[in-house]
Amino acid sequence: MIKKIATLVTTLFSVIFLNTASLAADATVEMLNKQEKEIMVFSQKIVKINVGDKVFWKATNKGHNVEFIKGGVPEGVEKFKSKYSQDVEFKFDTPGIYAYWCTPHKSVGMIGFIIVGDDKSNLDAIKAIRYSGKSKKIAPDLINSL
């Protein structure tokens, strides 16, 4: 009887673990006016996901958007820019690093990075981006932590 229960528990654990491991690890990033002592920020500055996962940017506070930075995405990825004050989602099918910012607040440091598939092959391109204002000051530390 104990052997049957142990086999059942092992089988259930395997089924649950395998099903959970295969689920997508989509992420949500809030666009915020204030978080702790920072203003005009994304709730997460660095997000790591798998190929095929989605990131959902929630317009928690109005006046923000998401724009991939020119030269800050893997080769072949098209331009992406959302509308202001609206939630937006993007599915990441190409591995690599994606640099993005809030268009009106990039100079105050509202930038973020998505690492897809743990692929950092375009890291040199990310380092070569011409960041502006406060983004120029915070980008190197964020890039070093990628």
N, C-alpha and C positions, 0 to 999 in steps of 0.2 A: 504494500500500500504506500509506504513512504517513497519507494522507488518510483511509483507511478506519479505521485505528487511532485517529486523532484523533476521528473521528465516533463511534466505539464508546465511547471514554473519555468524551466529552461526554454521550452518551446515558446511560451508566451513572451518571455523576455526577449528572445531572438526576433520574434515577429514585431514587437513594439519597437525594439532598437533599430531594426532594419528599415521599418517604415518611417520612423522619425529621422533617421540619417538621410533618407532620400528626399525629404521635404526641402523645398527651396528656403533659403535664408534671406527673404526679402527684408529690406530695412526701411525705416521711417526717419526722416530728418525734418525737424521743425525749422521754419524761418521765423526768427524772433527779433523783437526790438531790444530785448534785454535778457541776459542770463547771468546770474550771479553779478560780477562786477563788470561784465562786458556788455557793450551795446552793439546792435546790428550784427547778429551772429546766427550761424546755423547751429542747431543743438548738438550736432556731432561734426567735428571738423574732419575726421578721417573715418571712413566706413570701408570695411572689407566684406566682399560678397563673392559668390561663385558665378561663373559664366551662366547666363540664363536667368539670374535673379533680377529683381526690380528694386529700384529705390523710389520711395514715395516722399516727395517734399510737401509738407503740410504748411499752408499759409496761415500759421497760428496768429501772426500779426500781419496787418496789411502793409502794402507798399514794397514788397519784396518779390524777387523772381529768381530763376536759376538759368545761368548761361554757361555753356562749356566755353572755356578760354581757348582762343585761337592758338593752335599748336600744342594744346594741353590734353589731347586725347590720342588714343592709338590710331595708327594709320588706317584710313578707310572709314572712320567714324564721321558721320555727317554733323554739320552744325546743329546745335540744339539750344533753343532759347524759349523759355516759357513766358506766358503773359504775367503781368503784375497782379499781385493779390489773389492768385489762384493756385489751388493744389495742382500738382503735376506729378506724373510717374514716368519713369524711363526704364526699359528693359535693356540690360547690359549683355549683349551677345558676343562682344569682342573683348578678349582679355587685355589687361594693361591698366595703366593709371589714368584717371580722368580728373582734370583740374577744372573747377567751376567757381563761379562767384555770383553774387547778387549784383546785377548791373549798376543800380544806382548807389550801392554801398560798398563797392569793391575798394574804394580809396580809404574806407574806414576799417578795412580788414575782414569783410564778410566773404570769406573764401572757404572752400572745402575740397576734399580729395576722396575719390572712390578708387579702391584697388580691387580689380576684378580678376579672380582666378589666381591670386598671389603672383601675378605677372608684373614685373617691374622693368620690362625691356625698354620702355620709353621714358625711363627716369631722367636721362640726359635732356630730353626735350622739355620735361617738366621743370628742370632746373634752369633752362634757358628762357623761360617765359619772362616777359617784362612786366612784373607786378607794379602796382602803383600805390602811392600813399602808405598807409599802415600795412597794407597787404605785403608790401616790399619788406617790411620789418618782420612780419610773423611767418611768411612763407618758408624761409630757410629752416626754421625749427620744425615746422610741420613736415617739410620734405625729408629732413633727417630722421624723423620718426616713422616714415613710411616703411 
